[in-house]
């Protein structure tokens, strides 16, 4: 099963229940080569689900010293597809390296994704 790294609202239990129909079990990890920013969310359904008008977003820097803390989850392919539906157009799903050595899907700023992704 694939891994998904979350640094934002996908860590919230209410968002997990709405998106995956279950509470996820995960463990702490860090995303390498990115820095965290905030983005305004205009999608009213996403705002209603998360309870927030502004969400974290990450931008690729390529500097391995830049780290973003979060949680890594093991999901099914169907659950990854549900996460794709939840995330708004400002985000793009890419494959990334974590401090633990795992590779995981992560949603990043569509305008600041790693080259070639």
N, C-alpha and C positions, 0 to 999 in steps of 0.2 A: 504494500500500500504506500502511496506517496505521502511525503511530509509537507506540511504547510506551516510557515513561520508567520506569527502575528505579533505586531508591535502596537496594535490599536484595538478597535472595537470588536474584532473577532475573538478577543479574550473575554469579553463580557458574556455572562451566562445567558442573559435575555437575548442577545444577538445570536448566540449559538443555538438556542432552542428554536428561534424563528428561522434560522438559516439551515441548520442541520437536523432539527427535530430531536436533539439530544444535547446533553452537557458533555463537552469534550474533556478528556484528560490529557494533559501535556506536561512538558517540563521546560524550565528556564534555559535560554540559550541567547546568543547574540548574533546579529546580522553583521557581516564584515563588509567594509568598503562603502558604507552608506551613512548619511546624516538625516536626522528627522526634522521635519517641518510640519506645519499645520495647513490644511486646506478647508475652505468653506464648502459645505455640502448643500446643494440646491434640491436634490431629490427628496421630496417630502416623505416618501415611503421609507427611505434609508434613515432620515432624521427621526421619524416615528419609531423605527425599530431600535436605533441606538440611543435615542434620547439626547442627541448632540447635533448641533449645527456645524461644528468644526471637528474634523477628524485628523489624526496624525497621518502623515505621508512621508515616504523616504525618497531621497534623491541620491543617485549613484555618484560617489566621489572617486572610487578606485583606490583610495587610501586605506590600506588594511588596518591602520590605526584607528579609523573611524568605525565605531561600533554602535549598534542600536539594540538595546535589551528588549526581550520579548519572550514569547512562548512558542515552542514547536509542538505541533499536533500531528498524529498519524490519521489520515482520512482515506475514505474510499474515493474512487474516481467520480462517483455520483455526487459525493459531498464537495469535491473540488468544483464541479460544475455548478453546484448551488452557491458556492462562494463567488464564482464568476458573475452570477446573476446579482448577488448582493452588492458587489463593488461597483462604484460609479465610473463613468468614462475617464475621470482623472487618473485612474489607476490602471496599471498593466501588470499581468502576472508574468514573472520571470523566474528562472532557475538561479539560485544563489547559494553561496557558501556560508555556513554557520561556524561559529567558534568551536563547536563540538566536533567539527569535521563532517557533519551531515550536509547533504545537499537538500534544499527544500524549495518549494514554490513560495514566492513572496509577492505581494502587491506593492508596486513602486510607482512613483510619479511617471506618467506616460511620457512626459517631456524630458525626463532625466533618467532614463533606463540605461542599463549597461549597453555598450556598443554591441551590435549584432543580435540584440534580443528585442 
